[in-house]
Amino acid sequence: MAKQDSHSNKAYDYLLALLTQTNDKAHLSEILKALLTEKEQAELGNRLTIFALLQQEVTQREIRYRHSIARRQSISSTSNR
């Protein structure tokens, strides 16, 4: 098990190195597109949004409420197509 953890840490360190080696938004986008599926990219966006809200001291209850409203709006706009 320790070998797997060591391997995972090396992969994570490699990812961090890739992401910190450039300030070019297009290059960073290419890296993430190569690593993540579209669904994973969307989920990462959701997680980053939640993280940003928590950093702004928005409560988890408020985040959950906002998320449920956004989700309902997304569903209704999709069903109207």
N, C-alpha and C positions, 0 to 999 in steps of 0.2 A: 504494500500500500504506500509506503514511503516513496518508492520510485515514481508512482503515479503522481503524488503530491509534488515531488520535485519537478517532474515533467510539466505539470500544470503551471507551476510557478514560473518555469522558464518560458512557457508559451505566453503567459500573462505579461511577463517582463518584456518579451519580444513585442507584444502588442503595444505596450506603453512606449517602447522605444520608437516604434513606427509612428505612433500618433504624435509624439513630441518632436520628431525630426523635421516637421514641416509646419508652416503657418498657412500653407496654401489650402484654402477651403475645398477647391476642386479635387486636389490630391487626397485630402482626408475623406471626402465623399467617396472617391474611388475605392479606398481601403475598406470603408464600412460596407459598401455595396458588394465587395468581393467576399467579405466575411459573413454578412448577414442576409437572410432572406428578406423579402419585402415586409412580411409579417413581423419578423424580428426587428427590423428598422422602425416600424410603427410602434412596437412595444417599447423599444428604447426611447423613442420620442415621448411616449406616455410616462415612462419612468423619470425622464429628465424634467418633464413638466411638474410631476409630483415633487421631485427633489427641489426644484426651484420654489414651488409654493411652500414647502416645509422650511426652506431657508428664509422665506419672508414671514415665517411664523404663522402661516395659515394653518388652522387646526385640521386634523385628519377628518373630522366630521364635516367641515366645510369643503374639503377636497372631495370627499365622497359625494356630497350633495352636488357640487359643480360637475363632477364626472357623470353622475346619473342624468343630469339635465343635458349635458353635451351628448351623451349616448342616445337619449331619446330624440334629440334634434337630428342627430346623424341618421338614426333609423327612419325618422319621418321623412327626411329629405331624400333618402334612398328609395323609400317606398313610393314617393311622388314621381319618380322617373318613369 
